[in-house]
């Protein structure tokens, strides 16, 4: 969606995978602008907002997640948005154009906010990022996030850390004024990105069991605690293969895989979703940023003894280098030597390395094995000893 807002993707229809009409050609009826109000478990009926009911033999809960709304006065004013779905993106972009917005404030420092910085600056809009903490995208190491903050500043994004929004009000010139504990910030449009929570109201109403995270509890076949009812996507938990626990990780690629597994099981073909390793990535201006596995704090929480190290290496062979930097951080368990997590950042090659680390985590490789991975060598893409090899061997020496 940030790429549509920033005009990289010109036509929003390219973000629509399949229309209701296209679904209809395959025998699937899609009801739009209709909400599920209630579920009658005894009769096997879903009651809808258009006063109709749909009978079911199997039921899939795919209610997704909802954006956390700002709990401050003025959060419901025109010009204050969240960005959770395509409809949100269409409204946001329409407002930008119709009101000739020149100043935007992003509240929150997640990776969607980072992508939105680039989108808005591409449109020539003055952009400010405001967070309550001291750094954005806190999953990544502070040294990496310092580089991200520097990248924001180099692209004329104003970064306001440790700033608390207090209220939003209409300005005298028709714009908005965001009142904070450090003064006023003027804006034409405000985007709140302070998190999401699983949409489980309907699931709780029929007695589905919730997991420790507060999302719907499922098994590897996406079955819930009630026979015949499945759950997929951002409303349910997923198994984290590194942590060995069920967690809440609302990402679109995970939702797609869970949906396919549920459909196969409903269709009579037993399938299991083995889980995830928490792979994530985003781009902010000229930086690629990726991570997979656990952070040190998460590793401690799940009973490991994490040891970590970081290097700044090269994304390509040294003879071809023009000073490009690639940061790679690895985390391993001191007791077993198992790789627990990895983070990468750089102008090129960071996501390429994150792919490799994701597979290594999936395969439960040790740090010794990672240190000698057979990676494809060619000077345009890396050295004979890749940054992954170097950091893995460096980490092994500390264990």
WOBELKA-V531030 format. One record per helix or strand. SS is the DSSP state (H for helix, E for strand). FROM is the first residue (numbers start at 1). TO is the last residue. If there is no record, write none. Layout:
((SS/FROM/TO) (SS/FROM/TO))
//
This chain:
((H/2/5) (H/12/15) (H/20/24) (E/36/40) (E/45/48) (E/53/55) (E/59/61) (E/65/67) (E/73/73) (E/80/82) (H/86/98) (E/103/107) (H/111/122) (E/126/130) (H/142/154) (E/157/160) (E/165/170) (E/176/180) (E/183/187) (E/189/192) (E/196/198) (H/201/205) (E/210/210) (E/216/216) (E/223/223) (E/229/231) (H/233/235) (E/236/236) (E/238/240) (E/245/247) (H/252/266) (E/276/276) (E/280/284) (E/287/293) (H/296/301) (E/306/313) (H/318/320) (E/326/333) (E/338/346) (H/350/362) (E/366/366) (H/367/370) (H/387/398))
//
